[in-house]
Amino acid sequence: MNILAAILFLIILYSLGSALYYMYKDSGDSTRMVKSLSIRIGVSILLFVIMMAYSWFNM
């Protein structure tokens, strides 16, 4: 579980960093930043759900 959480956290950080890069590089001309932030939100929700399920079943 710890390895999965760490991997998902690294994916979240990578997505956040790529959104920052696209914000400066594209200057608002494309939707790559929005897609990157959407991926970050989705992975964050997935990580939260996995942690809640792990907590629930590991009682």
C-alpha positions as CSV (number, residue, x, y, z in Angstrom):
1,M,0.0,0.0,0.0
2,N,2.8,2.4,0.8
3,I,4.5,1.9,-2.5
4,L,1.2,2.4,-4.4
5,A,0.6,5.6,-2.4
6,A,4.1,6.9,-3.1
7,I,3.8,6.2,-6.9
8,L,0.4,7.9,-7.1
9,F,1.8,10.9,-5.1
10,L,4.7,11.1,-7.6
11,I,2.2,11.1,-10.5
12,I,0.3,13.9,-8.9
13,L,3.5,16.0,-8.5
14,Y,4.5,15.3,-12.1
15,S,1.1,16.3,-13.4
16,L,1.2,19.5,-11.3
17,G,4.7,20.3,-12.6
18,S,3.7,19.7,-16.2
19,A,0.7,22.0,-15.7
20,L,3.0,24.7,-14.5
21,Y,5.3,24.1,-17.5
22,Y,2.4,24.3,-19.9
23,M,1.1,27.5,-18.3
24,Y,4.4,29.3,-19.0
25,K,5.2,27.7,-22.4
26,D,1.7,27.9,-24.1
27,S,0.7,31.3,-22.7
28,G,-3.0,30.3,-22.6
29,D,-3.1,29.1,-26.2
30,S,-3.9,25.4,-25.6
31,T,-5.7,23.2,-23.3
32,R,-2.7,21.1,-22.2
33,M,-2.6,22.8,-18.8
34,V,-6.3,22.0,-18.1
35,K,-5.8,18.4,-19.1
36,S,-2.8,18.1,-16.9
37,L,-4.7,19.6,-13.9
38,S,-7.7,17.3,-14.6
39,I,-5.4,14.3,-14.5
40,R,-4.0,15.5,-11.2
41,I,-7.5,15.9,-9.7
42,G,-8.5,12.4,-10.9
43,V,-5.4,10.8,-9.5
44,S,-5.9,12.6,-6.2
45,I,-9.4,11.4,-5.9
46,L,-8.3,7.9,-6.8
47,L,-5.6,8.0,-4.1
48,F,-8.1,9.2,-1.6
49,V,-10.6,6.5,-2.4
50,I,-7.9,3.8,-2.3
51,M,-6.7,5.1,1.1
52,M,-10.3,5.1,2.5
53,A,-10.9,1.6,1.2
54,Y,-7.7,0.4,2.7
55,S,-8.6,2.0,6.0
56,W,-12.1,0.5,5.9
57,F,-11.0,-3.1,5.1
58,N,-8.0,-3.0,7.4
59,M,-9.9,-2.4,10.6
